[in-house]
């Protein structure tokens, strides 16, 4: 996809919104790296996966991803024999525990969530290794005494030695002669050594090792000679303790290394699950719907809304002030709609039957927002997301989306606004093909209106020749008539209320927008004589106005009829899809019932079964097919149940 277009449409902000719903860094990274795809089948599969996840969330079932970390590098190190630290092993253990939770989450999914089940197929329950780690290392990263008999024995020796040292120190402190040379009658610790605070003048009175001196130099801290020997023994024991701790860590690291491969697959699957779950949460939070993906170039967005504009309304501070993170170029529409605090939805079509839509209307009427909404929703759909539009919205797979929106000057190339636009349009016309979507804002602006209109018509001709889908906004009156001479083009207008002098932000396909300049001037109390003179000048330039008005009315009527036909077609297709879904569900239930009947007819003693009535699994003790009953061992008890209450134990199959 064109990087400049992604920037213009602020697709990065959509990725950040999705990342905000991810549980851990793995899902966030996938969200931030997401790119639109150009493969229809993979897009449909991803959208269907997000739909399944949204349904699961709707049932109150959230994936248990607590403890998930990216431990793939650690496990690869363990697999080649490296020793992991205690803290690293705890991180791996948390992820191993997560695999067990996600495995059981997959087991609870119903048969209609086949895509999610397939996504999580690589996740095995590796919780036993986590239990081994937890049995040897506590939550603070301390290797427990019970981790090995040898470690426990060494630490017991160290504890006994420490007790002897402390006993000897207490004995020395009770000596009245020694107390006379101490700065205070307590021992302190320097490193791993017990030391006495001796006045520097009495250093010769206490034989031993000096470990440090006070900041004033008047006190030295001496380890008594009779304790120093015990400390030397303690150093040897601490070295042995470290050796035993490392043995435990190496043993646990080896266990991690043995599951490195399945754990790597599981982490990748759970990362994907987190990303898909983030997209589903985003969809549910903003009331999105799955689009229908097609490859025949038909675009139909029903009740479409700009997602970043909706986010602005949610994040606005008290008093309606716009946040600094607002959508570029869309603050005007936000301010005009502050009172209602809702985004006005729009209906947009392309490719049925026209490929080129020319939008006209006044400033601040929402033309640019319409372009950005359509482009951004197409990007979201091709990234496998639900979109903020009504059910039944259709999005084609575009090979590229190319946009020229905004009026920034090209400072790097010292180009004017007009030159910058022309440079961008030249690139678009060179890059676009029949499967591209082209979005051009204010075509022909920035230069003489007559030359701009002529250039604009030539650009529209070239877009028509390429055969791509395109949406263009313009203020130039001459371009409003382009659609009258080209059956592959259509006009659209953003609505403007001349009574309130406010835009309504609604889009009407089949009409061209009027500037309403004279009507606005009248309501703003310009002199009547001035207005009459303006009307006379206008009539001289509108000699073909009656013919254009009649043609416009006919096209508007045709567009209305076409929209009604499309709506009826959509409703019929929706009913047909519902019928086919119910029929497929009934057929599936019939097949499952038949298979279950055959399975029950073959039951015999020792077969594993599940009895939902008691929410337990067990084994058949005996079965009486004539009486349609079976005795089942469940836990410590044995129960007589009807064969209709017995089902296969799915956990045995996995």
C-alpha positions as MATLAB code, in Angstrom:
seq = 'XXXXXXXXXXXXXXXXXXXXXXXXXXXXXXXXXXXXXXXXXXXXXXXXXXXXXXXXXXXXXXXXXXXXXXXXXXXXXXXXXXXXXXXXXXXXXXXXXXXXXXXXXXXXXXXXXXXXXXXXXXXXXXXXXXXXXXXXXXXXXXXXXXXXXXXXXXXXXXXXXXXXXXXXXXXXXXXXXXXXXXXXXXXXXXXXXXXXXXXXXXXXXXXXXXXXXXXXXXXXXXXXXXXXXXXXXXXXXXXXXXXXXXXXXXXXXXXXXXXXXXXXXXXXXXXXXXXXXXXXXXXXXXXXXXXXXXXXXXXXXXXXXXXXXXXXXXXXXXXXXXXXXXXXXXXXXXXXXXXXXXXXXXXXXXXXXXXXXXXXXXXXXXXXXXXXXXXXXXXXXXXXXXXXXXXXXXXXXXXXXXXXXXXXXXXXXXXXXXXXXXXXXXXXXXXXXXXXXXXXXXXXXXXXXXXXXXXXXXXXXXXXXXXXXXXXXXXXXXXXXXXXXXXXXXXXXXXXXXXXXXXXXXXXXXXXXXXXXXXXXXXXXXXXXXXXXXXXXXXXXXXXXXXXXXXXXXXXXXXXXXXXXXXXXXXXXXXXXXXXXXXXXXXXXXXXXXXXXXXXXXXXXXXXXXXXXXXXXXXXXXXXXXXXXXXXXXXXXXXXXXXXXXXXXXXXXX';
ca = [
       0.000    0.000    0.000;
       1.075    3.564   -0.733;
       2.911    4.832    2.373;
       1.952    8.463    1.734;
      -1.731    7.508    1.628;
      -1.431    5.592    4.904;
      -0.017    8.757    6.454;
      -2.683   11.057    4.947;
      -5.500    8.820    6.178;
      -3.813    8.459    9.611;
      -3.869    4.688    9.540;
      -1.215    4.659   12.298;
      -3.821    6.017   14.714;
      -6.134    3.118   13.901;
      -3.297    0.700   14.589;
      -2.636    2.422   17.918;
      -6.327    2.214   18.827;
      -6.284   -1.538   18.181;
      -2.994   -1.911   20.082;
      -4.658   -0.236   23.063;
      -7.071   -3.178   23.310;
      -4.312   -5.830   23.230;
      -3.465   -7.597   26.486;
       0.309   -7.872   26.168;
       3.243   -6.579   24.143;
       2.963   -9.445   21.657;
      -0.524   -8.430   20.547;
       0.381   -4.731   20.617;
       3.362   -5.336   18.332;
       1.222   -7.245   15.827;
      -1.355   -4.437   15.858;
       1.283   -1.751   15.245;
       2.814   -3.768   12.399;
      -0.511   -4.542   10.686;
      -0.649   -3.795    6.965;
      -3.519   -4.049    4.470;
      -3.570   -7.242    2.419;
      -4.429   -7.603   -1.255;
      -5.464  -11.276   -1.042;
      -9.235  -11.616   -0.871;
      -9.351  -15.091    0.689;
      -6.966  -14.213    3.522;
      -8.903  -10.987    4.212;
     -12.212  -12.882    4.401;
     -10.676  -15.510    6.685;
      -9.276  -12.833    9.036;
     -12.586  -10.946    9.201;
     -14.433  -14.204    9.912;
     -11.911  -14.947   12.685;
     -12.511  -11.520   14.239;
     -16.283  -12.124   13.988;
     -15.936  -15.405   15.887;
     -13.845  -13.693   18.551;
     -16.423  -10.905   18.875;
     -19.145  -13.541   19.402;
     -17.034  -15.274   22.056;
     -16.528  -11.959   23.863;
     -20.266  -11.335   23.602;
     -20.803  -14.560   25.562;
     -18.619  -13.186   28.360;
     -15.750  -15.537   27.514;
     -12.425  -13.666   27.416;
      -9.178  -15.440   26.442;
      -7.073  -16.085   29.587;
      -3.805  -14.460   28.525;
      -2.491  -13.529   31.982;
       1.207  -14.333   32.234;
       1.876  -14.314   28.490;
       5.378  -13.032   27.659;
       7.585  -13.241   24.618;
       9.934  -15.932   25.930;
      10.950  -17.355   22.548;
      14.531  -16.076   22.832;
      14.859  -17.502   26.355;
      13.542  -20.904   25.293;
      15.891  -21.007   22.292;
      18.811  -20.311   24.653;
      17.625  -23.088   26.949;
      17.304  -25.451   23.983;
      21.026  -25.081   23.168;
      22.054  -25.733   26.763;
      22.270  -22.248   28.252;
      21.326  -21.760   31.915;
      18.467  -19.351   32.572;
      18.342  -17.192   35.690;
      15.660  -17.672   38.329;
      13.786  -14.551   37.195;
      13.906  -15.705   33.569;
      12.575  -19.118   34.571;
       9.697  -17.462   36.427;
       8.817  -15.513   33.262;
       8.869  -18.739   31.263;
       6.757  -20.452   33.934;
       4.092  -17.751   33.719;
       3.893  -18.277   29.952;
       3.798  -22.063   30.383;
       0.885  -21.667   32.799;
      -0.818  -19.448   30.233;
      -0.599  -22.256   27.647;
      -2.626  -24.481   29.949;
      -5.266  -21.813   30.482;
      -5.541  -21.115   26.749;
      -5.656  -24.858   26.006;
      -8.643  -25.220   28.326;
     -10.183  -22.087   26.772;
      -9.986  -23.831   23.384;
     -11.599  -26.928   24.826;
     -14.585  -24.852   25.982;
     -15.206  -23.335   22.544;
     -18.290  -24.606   20.772;
     -18.303  -26.245   17.326;
     -19.284  -22.994   15.596;
     -15.920  -21.439   16.440;
     -13.865  -23.607   14.101;
     -11.511  -20.819   13.012;
     -10.569  -19.954   16.590;
     -10.113  -23.638   17.386;
      -7.814  -23.991   14.372;
      -5.874  -20.864   15.384;
      -5.217  -22.324   18.835;
      -4.464  -25.858   17.618;
      -0.684  -25.390   18.220;
      -1.276  -24.579   21.909;
      -0.639  -27.586   24.152;
      -0.951  -27.644   27.925;
       2.656  -27.252   29.083;
       1.696  -26.444   32.658;
       3.590  -29.422   34.132;
       6.918  -27.731   33.399;
       5.572  -24.574   35.033;
       4.729  -26.586   38.146;
       8.282  -27.961   38.233;
       9.643  -24.418   38.176;
       7.158  -23.206   40.792;
       8.174  -26.101   43.053;
      11.786  -24.942   42.995;
      11.611  -21.117   42.802;
       9.376  -18.812   44.811;
       7.675  -15.657   43.515;
      10.668  -13.488   44.549;
      13.067  -15.502   42.376;
      14.618  -17.348   45.347;
      15.567  -21.000   44.784;
      13.855  -22.999   47.541;
      15.644  -25.344   49.928;
      13.424  -28.201   48.747;
      14.645  -27.782   45.154;
      17.258  -30.507   45.816;
      18.389  -32.552   48.861;
      21.963  -31.351   48.427;
      20.906  -27.683   48.417;
      18.810  -28.178   51.526;
      21.744  -29.844   53.320;
      24.194  -27.066   52.407;
      21.806  -24.362   53.553;
      21.272  -26.188   56.834;
      25.041  -26.192   57.381;
      25.158  -22.462   56.612;
      22.331  -21.818   59.067;
      24.124  -23.836   61.779;
      27.361  -21.952   61.119;
      25.566  -18.595   61.262;
      24.109  -19.591   64.608;
      27.623  -20.417   65.935;
      28.944  -17.044   64.704;
      26.094  -15.132   66.318;
      26.536  -17.090   69.554;
      30.258  -16.217   69.600;
      29.561  -12.532   68.914;
      27.024  -12.393   71.754;
      29.598  -14.008   74.046;
      32.218  -11.367   73.139;
      29.782   -8.498   73.708;
      29.210   -9.722   77.267;
      32.942   -9.292   78.049;
      33.206   -6.080   80.191;
      36.824   -5.421   79.144;
      35.924   -5.575   75.464;
      32.913   -3.326   75.914;
      35.245   -0.563   77.149;
      36.962   -0.299   73.733;
      33.732   -0.370   71.646;
      32.068    2.784   70.350;
      28.697    1.191   71.083;
      27.735   -2.172   72.525;
      26.360   -3.793   69.387;
      27.766   -5.734   66.463;
      27.034   -4.807   62.864;
      27.338   -6.535   59.500;
      29.797   -5.659   56.755;
      29.026   -7.763   53.705;
      28.674  -11.303   55.073;
      30.848  -10.623   58.103;
      29.907   -9.717   61.688;
      32.121   -6.841   62.885;
      32.579   -4.872   66.112;
      32.825   -1.016   66.216;
      36.229   -0.488   67.886;
      37.661    2.940   68.803;
      40.708    3.499   66.628;
      42.941    4.104   69.703;
      42.196    0.565   70.957;
      42.794   -1.313   67.711;
      45.475   -3.480   69.368;
      42.991   -4.605   72.045;
      40.845   -6.597   69.551;
      42.746   -9.034   67.326;
      41.054   -9.678   64.008;
      40.444   -8.400   60.460;
      39.569   -4.736   59.798;
      36.806   -4.540   57.176;
      36.150   -0.810   57.046;
      36.577    2.548   58.795;
      33.973    5.139   59.710;
      33.762    8.400   57.740;
      35.345   10.306   60.644;
      38.197    7.809   60.968;
      37.571    7.428   64.694;
      35.938    3.988   64.430;
      37.187    0.826   62.783;
      35.026   -2.232   62.199;
      36.872   -5.394   63.173;
      35.885   -8.993   62.612;
      37.234  -10.858   65.685;
      39.906  -13.461   64.890;
      37.933  -16.268   66.539;
      34.969  -15.461   64.244;
      37.049  -15.016   61.073;
      37.787  -18.740   60.918;
      34.058  -19.521   60.967;
      33.496  -16.901   58.251;
      36.045  -18.645   56.047;
      34.090  -21.877   56.419;
      30.942  -19.973   55.547;
      32.505  -18.676   52.299;
      33.212  -22.254   51.249;
      29.663  -23.297   52.078;
      28.225  -20.321   50.130;
      30.285  -21.379   47.102;
      28.869  -24.890   47.442;
      25.372  -23.422   47.807;
      25.829  -21.419   44.594;
      26.976  -24.582   42.827;
      23.867  -26.461   43.979;
      21.599  -23.552   42.983;
      23.129  -23.569   39.512;
      22.497  -27.310   39.280;
      18.814  -26.668   39.978;
      18.670  -23.821   37.445;
      20.392  -25.960   34.803;
      17.969  -28.807   35.424;
      14.959  -26.500   35.078;
      16.498  -24.834   32.013;
      16.908  -28.250   30.419;
      13.220  -28.966   31.050;
      12.359  -25.650   29.375;
      14.675  -26.515   26.469;
      12.805  -29.766   25.885;
       9.528  -27.869   25.358;
      11.093  -24.929   23.496;
       9.668  -25.930   20.112;
       6.009  -26.472   21.162;
       6.203  -23.423   23.429;
       7.431  -21.301   20.501;
       4.453  -22.408   18.399;
       2.120  -21.751   21.316;
       3.473  -18.241   21.921;
       2.992  -17.334   18.257;
      -0.585  -18.656   18.315;
      -1.394  -16.825   21.561;
       0.106  -13.605   20.167;
      -2.214  -13.937   17.169;
      -5.094  -14.624   19.562;
      -4.287  -11.435   21.479;
      -4.215   -9.414   18.243;
      -7.489  -10.898   16.973;
      -9.064  -10.320   20.389;
      -7.900   -6.678   20.295;
      -9.586   -6.182   16.916;
     -12.763   -7.812   18.238;
     -12.767   -5.591   21.337;
     -12.260   -2.510   19.145;
     -15.171   -3.659   16.990;
     -17.494   -4.167   19.946;
     -16.475   -0.902   21.632;
     -17.285    1.167   18.537;
     -20.199   -0.936   17.196;
     -18.424   -2.031   14.030;
     -19.670   -4.637   11.566;
     -17.882   -7.159    9.323;
     -17.733   -5.984    5.695;
     -18.446   -8.266    2.738;
     -15.215   -8.582    0.737;
     -15.510   -8.873   -3.042;
     -13.135   -8.891   -5.997;
     -15.448   -7.303   -8.593;
     -14.757   -3.702   -7.573;
     -18.118   -2.965   -5.907;
     -17.894   -0.618   -2.939;
     -20.942    0.126   -0.826;
     -20.492    1.680    2.591;
     -23.788    1.940    4.433;
     -24.060    4.361    7.363;
     -20.277    4.748    7.426;
     -18.595    6.745   10.198;
     -15.036    7.987   10.607;
     -13.529    5.970   13.517;
     -11.025    8.635   14.577;
     -13.748   11.263   14.603;
     -15.793    9.011   16.891;
     -12.758    8.627   19.114;
     -12.541   12.412   19.396;
     -16.050   12.566   20.814;
     -15.187    9.931   23.387;
     -12.006   11.688   24.475;
     -13.230   15.260   24.547;
     -12.843   17.090   27.817;
     -15.640   18.797   29.695;
     -16.839   21.811   27.743;
     -16.361   20.108   24.397;
     -12.735   21.228   23.841;
     -10.976   19.199   21.173;
      -8.001   17.110   22.197;
      -4.610   17.805   20.665;
      -4.642   14.302   19.211;
      -7.543   15.200   16.944;
      -7.985   14.072   13.370;
      -6.129   16.337   10.969;
      -8.435   18.392    8.777;
     -11.599   17.270   10.557;
     -11.831   19.644   13.528;
     -14.387   21.762   11.686;
     -16.863   18.953   11.365;
     -16.316   18.094   15.021;
     -17.082   21.651   16.167;
     -20.165   21.936   14.049;
     -21.501   18.730   15.532;
     -20.575   19.447   19.139;
     -24.146   20.037   20.227;
     -25.288   16.568   19.123;
     -21.935   14.919   19.822;
     -22.521   12.289   17.162;
     -20.805   11.528   13.880;
     -23.211   11.876   10.957;
     -23.098    8.586    8.982;
     -22.865    8.622    5.201;
     -23.762    6.199    2.409;
     -21.194    5.876   -0.379;
     -21.150    3.691   -3.483;
     -18.644    3.056   -6.243;
     -18.492    0.465   -8.996;
     -22.251   -0.013   -9.251;
     -22.726    1.254  -11.927;
     -20.339    4.247  -11.830;
     -16.610    4.139  -11.075;
     -16.021    7.854  -10.542;
     -17.822    9.978   -7.948;
     -17.479   13.780   -8.101;
     -18.447   15.451   -4.817;
     -19.304   19.130   -4.697;
     -20.648   21.482   -2.066;
     -19.630   24.299    0.264;
     -16.580   24.472    2.499;
     -16.857   22.764    5.907;
     -19.533   20.545    4.408;
     -17.708   17.277    4.991;
     -16.280   16.551    1.548;
     -12.778   15.858    2.850;
     -14.143   13.797    5.732;
     -16.067   11.696    3.200;
     -12.863   10.986    1.276;
     -10.965   10.071    4.435;
     -13.805    7.949    5.773;
     -14.005    5.874    2.629;
     -10.231    5.468    2.287;
      -9.685    4.610    5.948;
     -12.534    2.077    6.081;
     -11.163    0.335    2.990;
      -7.744    0.131    4.666;
      -9.315   -1.281    7.828;
     -11.272   -3.877    5.862;
      -8.184   -5.019    3.965;
      -6.340   -5.346    7.282;
      -8.954   -7.846    8.406;
     -10.875   -5.499   10.710;
     -14.538   -4.832   11.209;
     -15.485   -1.337   10.065;
     -17.734    1.425   11.489;
     -20.491    0.886    8.946;
     -23.825   -0.890    8.705;
     -24.340   -4.612    8.134;
     -24.090   -5.559    4.471;
     -21.427   -3.001    3.593;
     -19.282   -4.265    0.723;
     -15.602   -3.504    0.195;
     -13.571   -4.637   -2.817;
      -9.959   -5.729   -2.633;
      -7.958   -2.781   -3.929;
      -4.431   -3.346   -5.203;
      -3.549    0.124   -3.910;
      -5.208    3.175   -2.374;
      -3.753    6.457   -3.635;
      -4.767    9.780   -2.112;
      -4.008   13.468   -2.530;
      -5.653   15.227    0.403;
      -4.715   18.479    2.124;
      -2.889   21.627    1.092;
       0.597   21.244    2.556;
       3.428   22.773    0.579;
       6.407   20.616   -0.311;
       9.142   22.469    1.581;
      11.813   19.909    0.734;
      11.307   20.438   -3.003;
      10.437   24.163   -2.736;
       7.106   23.524   -4.463;
       3.952   25.608   -4.121;
       0.706   24.015   -2.984;
      -0.493   23.684   -6.590;
       2.827   22.268   -7.784;
       2.898   19.837   -4.891;
      -0.604   18.614   -5.785;
       0.322   18.190   -9.440;
       3.462   16.257   -8.501;
       1.392   13.948   -6.312;
      -1.340   13.489   -8.936;
       1.301   12.677  -11.562;
       2.589    9.910   -9.290;
      -0.960    8.637   -8.702;
      -1.793    8.504  -12.424;
       1.462    6.674  -13.096;
       0.903    4.142  -10.283;
      -2.856    3.456  -10.455;
      -4.343    0.476  -12.272;
      -7.869   -0.847  -12.754;
      -7.901   -2.315   -9.211;
      -6.815    0.897   -7.461;
      -8.825    3.401   -5.435;
      -7.960    7.065   -6.097;
      -8.978    9.877   -3.730;
      -8.419   13.467   -4.882;
      -9.355   16.469   -2.765;
     -10.148   19.884   -4.311;
      -9.259   18.906   -7.874;
      -8.303   21.906   -9.999;
      -7.903   24.291   -7.066;
      -4.931   26.557   -6.485;
      -4.805   28.092   -9.962;
      -6.969   30.018  -12.463;
     -10.525   28.531  -12.317;
     -10.831   28.168  -16.124;
      -7.442   26.485  -16.507;
      -8.026   24.494  -13.332;
     -11.343   23.184  -14.664;
      -9.765   22.213  -17.992;
      -6.917   20.444  -16.217;
      -9.392   18.786  -13.856;
     -11.436   17.408  -16.768;
      -8.290   16.028  -18.377;
      -7.329   14.324  -15.100;
     -10.824   12.835  -14.806;
     -10.540   11.564  -18.377;
      -7.241    9.877  -17.522;
      -8.717    8.286  -14.380;
     -11.638    7.041  -16.471;
      -9.190    5.631  -19.024;
      -7.289    3.749  -16.303;
     -10.587    2.224  -15.151;
      -9.915    2.531  -11.425;
     -12.402    3.486   -8.739;
     -12.101    7.159   -7.785;
     -13.692    9.787   -5.596;
     -12.968   13.458   -6.283;
     -14.021   16.652   -4.513;
     -14.078   20.046   -6.227;
     -15.392   23.594   -5.998;
     -15.194   24.236   -9.721;
     -18.620   24.571  -11.339;
     -17.446   23.283  -14.711;
     -16.476   19.917  -13.216;
     -20.016   19.484  -11.871;
     -21.212   18.758  -15.408;
     -18.557   16.116  -16.118;
     -20.822   13.285  -15.000;
     -23.550   14.379  -17.476;
     -21.318   13.407  -20.391;
     -19.803   10.242  -18.895;
     -21.952    7.270  -17.900;
     -19.136    5.875  -15.744;
     -19.179    9.013  -13.550;
     -21.726   10.319  -11.066;
     -22.244   13.473   -9.045;
     -22.682   13.692   -5.298;
     -23.372   16.650   -3.042;
     -22.820   17.402    0.611;
     -25.951   18.932    2.074;
     -26.070   22.531    3.332;
     -28.925   24.098    5.301;
     -29.373   27.657    3.952;
     -31.732   28.490    6.817;
     -29.218   27.843    9.565;
     -26.166   28.459    7.331;
     -24.765   25.170    8.652;
     -23.682   22.000    6.822;
     -25.560   18.775    7.653;
     -22.653   16.525    6.581;
     -25.029   14.255    4.643;
     -23.998   12.978    1.223;
     -26.523   12.791   -1.634;
     -25.451   10.722   -4.637;
     -26.969   11.804   -7.940;
     -26.914   15.524   -7.146;
     -24.301   18.243   -7.505;
     -23.704   20.738   -4.746;
     -24.408   24.427   -4.989;
     -22.252   27.051   -3.351;
     -25.385   28.903   -2.156;
     -23.283   32.066   -2.132;
     -26.113   34.410   -3.130;
     -28.571   32.909   -0.659;
     -26.037   33.160    2.131;
     -25.285   36.755    1.124;
     -29.017   37.587    1.234;
     -29.386   36.150    4.737;
     -26.336   38.131    5.807;
     -28.140   41.350    4.776;
     -26.074   42.447    1.775;
     -27.733   45.378   -0.119;
     -30.666   44.282   -2.304;
     -29.410   46.196   -5.334;
     -26.061   44.435   -5.073;
     -27.782   41.051   -4.930;
     -30.007   41.851   -7.950;
     -26.917   42.808   -9.955;
     -25.219   39.552   -8.916;
     -28.254   37.541  -10.074;
     -28.136   39.276  -13.484;
     -24.474   38.387  -13.896;
     -25.236   34.807  -12.866;
     -28.079   34.410  -15.374;
     -25.787   35.503  -18.234;
     -23.439   32.595  -17.405;
     -26.206   30.015  -16.952;
     -27.797   29.889  -20.382;
     -27.907   26.074  -20.213;
     -29.205   26.055  -16.661;
     -32.751   24.790  -17.519;
     -31.385   21.829  -19.461;
     -28.889   21.054  -16.719;
     -31.579   21.280  -14.059;
     -33.837   18.861  -15.953;
     -30.962   16.459  -16.543;
     -29.946   16.719  -12.883;
     -33.501   15.934  -11.762;
     -33.665   12.849  -13.982;
     -30.316   11.575  -12.691;
     -31.397   12.174   -9.102;
     -34.623   10.199   -9.678;
     -32.667    7.383  -11.317;
     -30.203    7.313   -8.434;
     -33.033    7.152   -5.888;
     -34.601    4.215   -7.730;
     -31.218    2.493   -7.952;
     -30.567    2.967   -4.223;
     -33.991    1.510   -3.372;
     -33.328   -1.459   -5.650;
     -29.954   -2.060   -4.014;
     -31.537   -1.890   -0.567;
     -34.202   -4.398   -1.592;
     -31.508   -6.632   -3.045;
     -29.530   -6.391    0.182;
     -32.543   -7.326    2.298;
     -33.324  -10.284    0.026;
     -29.715  -11.458    0.202;
     -29.756  -11.092    3.986;
     -32.901  -13.232    4.281;
     -31.410  -15.813    1.906;
     -28.189  -15.954    3.933;
     -30.155  -16.399    7.169;
     -32.191  -19.207    5.614;
     -29.082  -20.955    4.298;
     -27.393  -20.571    7.689;
     -30.364  -22.097    9.524;
     -30.597  -24.896    6.968;
     -26.880  -25.664    7.313;
     -27.225  -25.607   11.102;
     -30.146  -28.058   11.010;
     -28.239  -30.360    8.660;
     -25.180  -30.220   10.917;
     -27.271  -30.976   14.005;
     -28.880  -33.904   12.195;
     -25.469  -35.304   11.234;
     -24.186  -34.878   14.783;
     -27.269  -36.575   16.212;
     -26.861  -39.510   13.817;
     -23.163  -39.829   14.646;
     -23.945  -39.640   18.370;
     -26.560  -42.391   18.013;
     -24.047  -44.653   16.256;
     -21.418  -43.894   18.938;
     -23.832  -44.760   21.763;
     -24.783  -48.015   20.058;
     -21.111  -49.104   20.200;
     -20.451  -48.152   23.837;
     -18.827  -50.816   25.993;
     -17.164  -51.107   29.395;
     -14.051  -48.976   29.804;
     -14.977  -46.320   27.255;
     -14.321  -42.719   28.442;
     -17.480  -40.562   28.518;
     -18.732  -37.200   29.698;
     -21.966  -36.715   31.652;
     -23.027  -33.022   31.460;
     -25.751  -33.641   34.039;
     -23.040  -34.037   36.706;
     -20.435  -31.941   34.881;
     -17.933  -34.805   35.155;
     -16.027  -37.235   32.975;
     -15.655  -40.919   33.730;
     -15.721  -44.417   32.269;
     -18.432  -46.895   31.342;
     -18.734  -49.716   33.895;
     -21.480  -51.596   32.040;
     -24.053  -50.792   29.415;
     -27.517  -52.210   28.684;
     -28.493  -51.232   25.139;
     -31.930  -52.839   25.448;
     -32.859  -50.699   28.445;
     -30.949  -47.726   26.985;
     -29.021  -47.323   30.238;
     -25.418  -47.381   31.395;
     -23.502  -47.452   34.647;
     -20.797  -44.793   34.697;
     -17.922  -44.381   37.156;
     -17.669  -40.663   38.053;
     -15.030  -39.804   40.621;
     -15.598  -41.895   43.720;
     -19.138  -42.886   42.801;
     -20.984  -44.988   40.233;
     -24.186  -43.751   38.634;
     -26.942  -45.243   36.507;
     -27.791  -42.858   33.660;
     -29.735  -42.929   30.416;
     -27.658  -43.266   27.249;
     -29.095  -39.898   26.092;
     -27.193  -38.306   28.992;
     -23.830  -39.738   27.901;
     -21.535  -37.900   25.465;
     -18.015  -38.445   24.112;
     -15.158  -37.196   26.298;
     -13.552  -34.573   24.025;
     -10.477  -34.240   26.240;
      -9.499  -37.828   25.421;
      -9.346  -36.951   21.712;
      -6.978  -34.091   22.334;
];
